[in-house]
């Protein structure tokens, strides 16, 4: 569980709702994965538009919807308007406490020997 204000840090959004004390238990951009008290991000994809699944997400218990356009919602559902394609990675990073910040990455470049050196490093 996490405060919505922490999930929205660094994100450009608009909302008429009071978001200060809202707590969510999960986040999803696939309405089939929405659980009670979660946040749903309506993402327009190549084949499907997540905005068409907002009502399904609300029926499944989403209490916060991040959308690019206005929609009808029931009582207790908070509306947040943002560029979902741009902001979804930041929402996910904030929700999962920025796991990429704890990764160490090394790159091996060059014309010859990349596979050999990576196998040697792995064996050490």
N, C-alpha and C positions, 0 to 999 in steps of 0.2 A: 504494500500500500504506500502511496506517495501523494504528497500535496501537488495539486495541479499547478500552483504557482512555480514549483520547482521544475516541473516538466516543461513549462513555457518559457523558462529563462533563455534569453537570446533569440527569441522567436518574434517576428513581426506579425501581430494579429490585432483584430478588433473584436470586441464583445460588449454587449450591453448588460451582461449578467455579472453578478458579484462572484468572482472566482477565488477570492482570498482564502476561504476555508474549505474548499472542495478537495476531497480525497478520492483518488481513483485506485482501483485494484489491478488494473491491467490496461494494455494499449494494443490496438489492432487496426489494420487497414483492410482486413478481410472480415466481413460481417459474420461469417461462419465461425470465427474464432472469438467473437465477443462474448464476454461473461458479465455477470451482474456487477454494476458500479465501475465499468471500464470506460475508456476513452476510445472513440472510433474516429479514424481519419478517413474521410471520403476522398479517395484518390481516383482521378480520371486516368484509366489505363488505356492500352492499345485496343483491347477487345471489349472491355467492360468499363462502365463508369460507376465508381463507388457511391456517387450521389444517388443512384437508383436503389441502393441498399441501406439507406439511412433508416427507413422505417423498420426494416428487419433488425438492424443493430439496436434500435430503441426497444423493440419487442424483446430482444434477448437480454436487455438490462443496461445498455450503454447509458451513462448519465452525462457524458460530455461528447459533443460531436464537433469535430474540426472539419470545416467545409469551405469551399470556394464560393458557394452561393447560398442564398437564403432557403429555408425549408420550414415545414410545419413540424412542430415538436409538441410533446405532451408536457405535463407539469413535471418540474424537477430536472428537466433536460437542459443543460447549459449549451449555448451556441457560441462557437468561436469561428471567426472568419479569417482565413489565411491562405496563402499560396501553398496548398497541401503538397504539391510535388517538390517544392523547394524546402519546405519546413519539416517534412516527414523524417528525414535523416536526423535532424536536431532533436525532434520529439523523441525518437527511439533512443538516441544517445543519452539524452537527459533521463529518460525513464529507466534505462538500464545502467545508470551511473557511469557513463562514458567508459566502457570497457576498452576502447581503442587506446585510451591514454595510458593504459598499463602494459601495452604491447611493445616489444622491442623488435625492430625490423632491420634486416641486413640485406643488401642487394649485391649480387654478383654479376658483373657485366664483362663484356669482352668478346673477342671473336672465337677463341678456342679455350677449352678447359673448364667451362662453367660447370658441367655435370661432374667432372672429376673432382673439382675442388669442393663442391657441395657434398659429395659422398665422403670425401676425406674428413671434412668438418663434422659431418654427422657421426662418423665412426669415433672421433675423438671425444 
